[in-house]
Amino acid sequence: MKNEVNRREFIKRSAMAGVGIAVGSVTLAEELQQKLKTPVKPVPVSKPMEKVRIGYVGAGGMGTAHISNLLKIKGAELVAVCDIVEDRVKRAQDMALKAGQKKPEGYFKDEHDFKRLCQREDIDLVYTATPWEWHVPVCIEAMKNGKHAATEVPAAYTIENCWELIETSEKTGKYCMMMENCNYDKIEMMILNMVKKNLFGELLHAEGGYLHDLRAVKHDMNGEGVWRRAHAMKRNGDLYPTHGLGPLMQCFDINRGNYFDYLVSFGTKTRGLHLYAEKKFGPDSPQSKEKFVLSDVVTTVLKTFNGETIVLTHDTSSPRPYSRNIMVQGTKGLVRKYPDPKIYIETEGKPDAWEKIDEYMKEYEHPVWKELEDASKGAGHGGMDFIEDYRLVNALLKGVEPDMDVYDAAVISAVCELSERSIKQKSTPVKFPDFTRGMWKKKRELHVME
């Protein structure tokens, strides 16, 4: 019990400190625009590996799911595990032994024990699924110690930290990947395949987002609510843009011939978390006295240099079914995933009537899903978590670039602070920093489409 209390206090303190940095980084973000003058130093392609030796930092719910996947992937070896809760480390060690691997070394001394893990010479990749505040510190420490880095989403939530990841990756020559699992969803990958095969014609518009009722999660002081609620108390913007934007970025060739020019964000009133606390804990409870600043619904409109628009929605404080609201529209038709996948192509089917997407599956199912669907069964989020981990490990084994690079991680993550700045400035347009320093103008194929 004492260990659990210490864990909660640690996460709460670090979360509050982290969000303080986010609020105070606007001026610094402006100054960092000078980095546009610095030429890009692309990360060299890694040499093939006989096996990928992994150190894992953060063995909570999502971390344990990833560890389970990695233990099933041929060529992946779990060498070390770090978490501030010793029981989580022991759980991961038991999982490795049960999978027929050697017992990984455990690190749980304190919140900075991941540094000792990163210093090991028998690790190729450091993978982290910690609270948001720790993504950048773990990745930076890993790369500075000669390891590739992979992080849960978002990779960062300040512009300053996005630049820090890029500069460290370029300087060390190590990959820094953001693990966006929704890029590997079966329907989203089929939509990507449809886009690349020109089924929708020239793209015009898309929608996406994260619409997930997290009121109970944010009020749960024994789980991730400890740190999620701290962000909702201090930050107002799209705090979690990656699930919706990740797949859409690939469709619109962002960083590969296209880029975001600017965004505008709007926020509603703040009601949901307070009303939930009153209902759950009573109107006179300490929880009902807490103040939140995160708008119940945040809407962000992004404009690309190629003339398309993308609407993102962040809604985690309202009673609602889960959705990522994925929609892609072009000059020939459009496709929408939620609540049920459906498609309309002007030259197919009945005029002005949706069709079920099932009829298109045989022709447009993504080859990655055809290859890995059986292996992914039983894994988290319908199997896409396994495919995400498999693609990363096999890229390193083969010596090819991973599906997402550090520039992708920065562009998606930058929406966090940019949306906060837009709302704070009464929804004025905010220019996107060019993290690629012009490299985005060069067309290059998505590795997941090769």
C-alpha positions in Angstrom: 0.0 0.0 0.0 2.8 2.4 0.8 4.4 1.7 -2.5 1.1 2.5 -4.3 0.7 5.8 -2.4 4.3 6.8 -3.3 3.6 5.9 -6.9 0.5 8.1 -7.0 2.3 11.0 -5.4 5.2 10.7 -7.8 3.0 10.7 -10.9 0.9 13.5 -9.6 4.0 15.7 -8.9 5.6 14.9 -12.2 2.4 15.5 -14.1 1.8 18.9 -12.5 5.4 19.9 -13.2 5.2 18.8 -16.8 2.0 20.7 -17.6 3.6 23.8 -16.1 6.3 23.5 -18.7 3.7 23.3 -21.4 2.0 26.5 -20.4 5.2 28.4 -20.1 6.7 27.3 -23.4 4.9 29.7 -25.8 7.7 32.3 -26.0 10.4 29.6 -26.2 8.4 28.0 -29.0 8.5 31.2 -31.0 12.2 31.4 -30.6 12.7 27.9 -31.8 11.4 29.0 -35.2 15.0 30.0 -35.9 15.8 26.3 -36.2 14.3 26.4 -39.6 17.6 27.8 -40.8 19.4 24.6 -39.7 19.8 22.0 -42.5 18.3 18.5 -41.9 20.7 15.8 -41.0 18.7 12.7 -41.9 19.2 9.7 -39.6 21.1 7.0 -41.5 19.4 3.6 -42.2 20.3 1.1 -39.4 22.2 -2.0 -40.3 20.3 -5.3 -40.2 20.2 -7.0 -36.8 20.2 -10.7 -35.9 17.9 -9.9 -33.0 16.5 -6.8 -31.4 17.4 -6.5 -27.7 14.8 -4.4 -25.9 14.7 -2.5 -22.7 11.2 -1.6 -21.7 10.3 1.4 -19.5 6.8 1.6 -18.0 5.2 -1.8 -17.4 1.7 -0.6 -16.6 -1.4 -1.5 -18.6 -0.3 -0.5 -22.1 3.4 -1.4 -21.4 2.4 -4.9 -20.4 0.3 -5.3 -23.6 3.4 -4.3 -25.7 5.6 -6.6 -23.7 3.2 -9.5 -24.3 3.4 -8.7 -28.1 7.2 -8.4 -28.2 7.6 -11.8 -26.5 5.7 -13.4 -29.3 7.7 -11.8 -32.1 10.6 -13.8 -33.6 13.9 -11.9 -33.3 12.8 -9.7 -30.3 14.4 -10.3 -26.9 13.4 -8.6 -23.7 16.6 -7.7 -21.9 15.5 -5.3 -19.2 12.3 -3.8 -17.7 11.9 -0.6 -15.6 8.9 0.7 -13.6 8.6 2.6 -10.4 6.3 -0.3 -9.1 8.4 -3.4 -8.4 5.4 -5.8 -8.8 5.0 -4.6 -12.4 8.6 -5.4 -13.1 8.2 -8.9 -11.6 5.1 -9.4 -13.7 7.1 -8.7 -16.9 9.9 -10.9 -15.8 7.5 -13.8 -15.2 6.0 -13.2 -18.6 9.4 -13.5 -20.2 10.2 -16.7 -18.4 6.8 -18.2 -19.3 7.5 -17.3 -23.0 10.8 -19.2 -22.8 13.1 -16.2 -22.7 15.8 -15.4 -20.1 14.6 -13.4 -17.1 15.1 -9.7 -17.9 16.9 -7.5 -15.5 14.6 -5.4 -13.4 14.9 -1.6 -12.6 12.6 -0.1 -10.0 14.9 1.8 -7.6 13.3 5.3 -8.3 11.8 7.4 -11.1 15.1 7.9 -12.8 16.2 4.3 -12.8 15.5 4.1 -16.5 18.9 5.9 -16.9 20.7 2.8 -15.7 18.7 0.7 -18.1 19.7 3.0 -21.0 23.4 2.7 -20.1 23.4 -1.1 -20.7 25.5 -2.2 -23.6 23.3 -5.1 -24.5 20.2 -3.1 -25.6 19.4 -2.0 -29.1 16.0 -0.4 -28.5 14.4 1.4 -25.5 10.6 1.3 -25.6 8.5 3.4 -23.3 4.9 3.5 -22.2 5.1 5.9 -19.3 2.9 8.9 -18.4 3.3 11.7 -21.0 5.8 13.7 -19.0 8.4 10.9 -19.2 8.3 10.1 -23.0 10.9 12.7 -24.0 13.3 12.2 -21.1 13.4 8.4 -21.7 13.8 8.8 -25.5 16.6 11.4 -25.1 18.4 9.2 -22.6 18.1 6.2 -24.8 19.4 7.9 -27.9 22.3 9.6 -26.1 23.3 6.2 -24.9 23.3 4.8 -28.5 19.9 3.1 -28.5 17.0 3.5 -30.8 13.9 4.9 -29.0 10.2 4.1 -29.3 7.5 5.8 -27.3 3.8 5.6 -26.7 1.7 8.6 -27.8 2.0 11.5 -27.9 5.8 11.6 -28.3 5.9 15.1 -26.8 3.5 17.9 -26.0 5.6 21.0 -26.3 7.2 22.4 -29.4 10.5 22.7 -27.5 10.4 18.9 -26.8 9.6 18.1 -30.4 12.7 19.9 -31.5 14.7 18.2 -28.8 13.7 14.8 -30.1 14.6 15.7 -33.7 18.0 17.2 -32.8 19.0 14.3 -30.6 17.9 11.8 -33.2 19.9 13.6 -35.9 22.9 14.1 -33.7 23.1 10.5 -32.5 22.0 8.8 -35.7 19.3 6.8 -33.8 15.7 6.4 -34.7 13.0 7.9 -32.5 9.6 6.4 -33.3 6.2 7.3 -32.0 4.1 4.1 -31.7 0.7 5.1 -33.1 -1.3 1.9 -33.1 -4.3 3.3 -35.0 -2.1 3.6 -38.1 -2.4 -0.2 -38.1 -6.1 -0.6 -37.7 -7.6 -2.9 -40.3 -10.1 -0.4 -41.7 -7.7 2.6 -41.5 -5.1 0.6 -43.4 -7.6 -0.3 -46.0 -8.6 3.3 -46.4 -4.9 4.2 -46.8 -4.7 1.5 -49.5 -7.8 2.9 -51.2 -6.2 6.4 -51.2 -2.9 5.3 -52.6 -4.8 3.4 -55.4 -6.7 6.6 -56.2 -10.2 5.3 -55.4 -11.3 8.7 -54.1 -9.5 10.8 -56.7 -7.8 13.9 -55.5 -8.2 14.3 -51.7 -10.0 17.3 -50.4 -10.9 16.8 -46.7 -10.8 14.5 -43.8 -12.0 14.1 -40.2 -10.7 12.2 -37.2 -10.1 12.5 -33.6 -10.3 10.9 -30.1 -13.8 10.7 -28.8 -13.6 8.5 -25.7 -15.5 8.9 -22.4 -12.6 9.1 -19.9 -14.5 10.6 -17.0 -14.1 7.5 -14.9 -10.5 7.1 -15.8 -9.6 10.7 -15.0 -11.3 10.3 -11.5 -9.5 7.0 -10.8 -6.6 7.8 -8.5 -5.2 4.3 -8.7 -4.6 4.4 -12.5 -3.7 6.7 -15.3 -6.2 9.2 -14.0 -3.5 10.4 -11.6 -1.6 12.1 -14.4 -4.4 12.6 -17.0 -6.5 14.7 -14.5 -3.5 16.9 -13.9 -3.3 17.8 -17.6 -7.1 18.5 -17.7 -6.6 20.9 -14.8 -3.8 23.0 -16.5 -4.1 22.6 -20.2 -6.9 23.5 -22.8 -6.3 22.1 -26.2 -6.2 18.9 -28.2 -4.2 16.9 -25.7 -4.4 13.6 -27.6 -4.4 14.2 -31.4 -2.4 11.2 -32.6 -5.1 8.5 -32.9 -7.1 10.5 -35.4 -4.3 12.4 -37.1 -1.8 9.6 -37.5 -3.7 7.6 -40.1 -4.8 10.8 -41.9 -1.3 12.1 -42.1 -0.3 9.1 -44.1 -3.3 9.5 -46.5 -2.3 13.1 -47.1 1.4 12.5 -47.6 2.4 14.8 -44.7 6.2 15.0 -44.6 6.3 13.3 -48.0 5.4 16.0 -50.4 2.8 17.8 -48.3 2.8 19.6 -44.9 0.6 21.5 -42.5 0.5 25.2 -43.0 -1.4 26.3 -40.0 -4.2 25.3 -37.6 -7.1 26.9 -35.7 -8.6 25.4 -32.6 -11.8 26.1 -30.7 -12.9 24.9 -27.2 -16.3 24.6 -25.7 -17.2 25.3 -22.1 -15.9 22.9 -19.4 -18.6 20.9 -17.7 -18.2 17.1 -18.0 -15.6 16.2 -15.4 -17.3 18.4 -12.7 -20.7 17.0 -13.4 -19.4 13.5 -13.2 -17.7 14.2 -9.9 -20.9 15.6 -8.4 -22.8 12.5 -9.5 -20.2 10.0 -8.5 -18.8 11.5 -5.3 -21.5 14.0 -4.2 -21.7 17.8 -4.5 -19.8 18.4 -1.3 -17.0 16.0 -2.0 -13.4 17.2 -2.6 -13.6 15.9 -6.1 -16.5 18.2 -6.8 -14.5 21.2 -5.7 -11.7 20.6 -8.2 -11.3 23.0 -11.2 -10.7 21.9 -14.8 -9.8 24.0 -17.7 -9.9 21.5 -20.5 -12.8 22.1 -22.8 -15.3 19.2 -23.0 -14.9 19.3 -26.8 -11.9 20.8 -28.7 -12.2 21.2 -32.4 -9.1 21.8 -34.5 -9.0 22.6 -38.2 -5.7 22.0 -40.0 -4.9 23.4 -43.5 -2.2 21.8 -45.7 0.1 23.4 -48.2 -1.6 21.3 -50.9 -5.0 22.9 -50.1 -6.7 20.2 -48.1 -8.4 20.5 -44.7 -8.5 18.1 -41.7 -10.9 18.5 -38.8 -9.8 16.9 -35.5 -12.0 16.4 -32.5 -10.9 15.8 -28.9 -13.8 14.8 -26.6 -12.9 12.8 -23.5 -15.2 14.4 -20.9 -18.6 13.6 -22.4 -21.0 10.6 -22.1 -20.6 9.0 -25.6 -19.7 5.8 -27.4 -16.1 5.4 -28.5 -15.2 6.8 -31.9 -12.2 8.1 -33.9 -14.6 9.7 -36.4 -12.4 8.7 -39.3 -13.6 10.1 -42.7 -11.7 10.7 -45.9 -13.2 12.6 -48.8 -12.0 13.1 -52.4 -13.2 14.3 -55.8 -14.6 10.8 -56.6 -16.2 9.9 -53.3 -15.6 9.4 -49.6 -15.4 6.7 -46.9 -16.3 6.8 -43.2 -15.5 4.3 -40.5 -17.8 5.2 -37.5 -20.3 4.1 -36.4 -20.3 1.5 -39.2 -17.8 1.4 -42.0 -19.4 2.7 -45.2 -18.3 4.1 -48.5 -19.7 6.1 -51.4 -18.0 6.2 -54.9 -19.8 8.3 -57.5 -19.4 5.7 -60.3 -20.3 2.7 -58.1 -23.5 1.5 -56.5 -26.7 3.6 -56.1 -26.6 7.4 -56.6 -26.4 9.3 -53.3 -26.5 6.1 -51.2 -23.9 4.6 -48.9 -22.5 1.1 -49.5 -21.1 -1.3 -47.0 -17.4 -1.4 -47.2 -17.3 -5.2 -47.1 -17.6 -5.4 -50.9 -14.3 -3.5 -51.3 -12.4 -5.7 -48.8 -11.1 -8.3 -51.3 -9.6 -5.7 -53.6 -8.4 -3.1 -51.1 -7.5 -5.0 -47.9 -4.0 -3.8 -47.0 -1.3 -6.5 -47.6 0.1 -6.0 -44.1 -3.2 -7.3 -42.7 -3.4 -10.2 -45.1 0.1 -11.2 -43.8 -0.4 -10.7 -40.1 -4.1 -11.0 -39.2 -3.8 -14.6 -37.9 -0.7 -13.7 -35.9 -2.4 -10.6 -34.4 -5.4 -12.4 -33.1 -6.0 -11.9 -29.4 -3.7 -8.8 -29.2 -4.9 -5.5 -28.0 -7.2 -3.1 -29.9 -8.3 -5.8 -32.4 -4.8 -6.9 -33.2 -3.4 -3.5 -34.4 -1.1 -3.3 -31.3 0.7 -6.6 -32.4 1.1 -5.4 -36.0 2.5 -2.1 -34.7 5.1 -3.9 -32.6 5.9 -6.5 -35.3 6.5 -3.8 -38.0 9.0 -2.0 -35.7 10.9 -5.1 -34.7 11.1 -6.4 -38.3 12.2 -3.0 -39.7 15.2 -3.1 -37.3 15.9 -6.8 -38.1 15.9 -6.1 -41.9 17.8 -2.8 -41.6 15.1 -0.6 -43.2 13.5 2.6 -41.8 10.5 2.1 -39.5 7.1 3.2 -40.8 7.2 6.4 -38.8 10.2 8.6 -38.2 11.1 11.4 -35.7 9.6 14.1 -38.0 6.3 12.3 -38.1 6.4 12.0 -34.3 7.1 15.8 -34.0 4.4 16.9 -36.5 1.6 14.9 -34.9 2.7 15.8 -31.3 3.0 19.5 -32.1 -0.8 19.8 -32.4 -0.9 19.6 -28.6 0.8 22.9 -27.9 -0.3 24.6 -31.2 -4.0 24.0 -30.3 -3.4 25.3 -26.8 -1.9 28.5 -28.2 -4.7 29.0 -30.7 -7.4 28.6 -28.1 -5.5 30.9 -25.7 -5.3 33.5 -28.5 -9.1 33.4 -29.1 -8.9 30.8 -31.8 -6.5 32.7 -34.1 -4.5 30.7 -36.7 -1.2 29.3 -35.5 1.6 28.6 -38.0 3.1 25.1 -38.0 6.8 24.9 -37.4 8.6 23.2 -40.2 10.3 20.4 -38.3 11.7 19.0 -41.6 13.3 22.3 -42.6 12.0 21.9 -46.1 12.6 18.2 -46.5 8.8 17.6 -46.7 8.7 19.0 -50.2 10.5 15.8 -51.5 8.1 13.0 -52.3 8.9 9.7 -50.7 7.0 6.5 -50.3 5.5 5.4 -47.0 7.4 2.3 -46.0 4.2 0.6 -44.9 3.0 0.8 -48.6 6.2 -0.6 -50.1 
